[in-house]
Amino acid sequence: MNKRILFIGDIHGRDDWKEIVKDAILKFKHIVFLGDYVDSFDVRAAQQMYNLKEIIEFKKKNPEDVTLLLGNHDWAYIYSELGITGFQHKYWYEFKGIFDNEIDLFDVAWGYRNFTTQKYTLATHAGLTLGFYKHTILPRLVGEIGNSGSLNGLTVDTPLHEILNAMKGDKLLWKVGSMRGGMGTPGPLWADYAELLDDPYPDINQVFGHTASGTVCVDQIGNDLIAKVDGWYNKKLSHLQINL
């Protein structure tokens, strides 16, 4: 059975998400926000805070029907990554306080398997590369890294979104790849669109935001869907509906 999902791209303080979700609870099986609720060059900090609180309230009113994913800008306030572009140092503690108080409402990933087709779809803020899985996640699952920490009890057969959500708070997720000025394989908070196209995790669909451009981009790689939903430069907030 198909499941109709609405994915909403990076918010960055804007409130036009409210128009997008106005009737969405009745029309869609699930709504996934792809993260980055804060940091804007044209929306005042006070308005960003108010908007973030409204998104949180929307989640609380619809706990089973809405998923809020963490983006790299949100993570920066929670875990004190102060060097990120656009970081609002003056309001650091206010933003951090909002996130900290409601951290249980936020996830790293969302996933769904269509039990008819067996196709799995993963949503994260920036996408999961095969390299990150092989070099960062897999060794911990099979015990090659001394203490698997939060991944104790999980196996290679555990759904990817459950594995990533078990890593919430793990700084490995913050890994920046070469396309964004770092080294090696990027984590799902930082992967660039080009890095996803070059090294996608195979045999799954992926939906993510993070890489700003003027349009939603949907690519087909074999039988896999790669969908980037971020419209930082758009006049209207990017969003995408998919029947999974």
C-alpha angles and dihedrals in degrees: 000000000000119000117209110221131185116209118195119200131223111322102195094184098312121134102203088101085084092067091048094053095038093111098005097106088065096042103042135054091218142002120213122193108203097212139248098109094165143046116069136167094211107032118077117244093242090055091047090054093048091048092050090052090051091053089050091051090049088055092048091052091049104030097159097040103047131061123193113201124198119243128200091259091054092045090052092064095042096048100028101249091161099174098071117122112264095016108161102220093179091061099034096117094045093053092042091052093054093049095042093052092052102029093126089065092062128078135189095221145011124206140182134182120204102223092205097053096021088224113150123211123199126195123193134151097261107003139259120267123203089236093058091049094048098043103032112021106029097055089055093048093053095041099250089129109067100243117021089200113186091011094067108132094018122111139191087269093059111108112263095240091055091051093049093046089052086058095057106137093022110129090216086080088063093064111137120211130216094267089064098041100274134099135260126352118355126232125237091266094056112025113130121227090246090053090053091052091048097046113016122170100253132242097017136091116241132200122186144144127204101102105087119220138141096263146032109263121208119184131183115216107181104306093337127103118218110189125180113195109185126119106173089151096040122106087225126046111260118245136160134200119208133180105222 
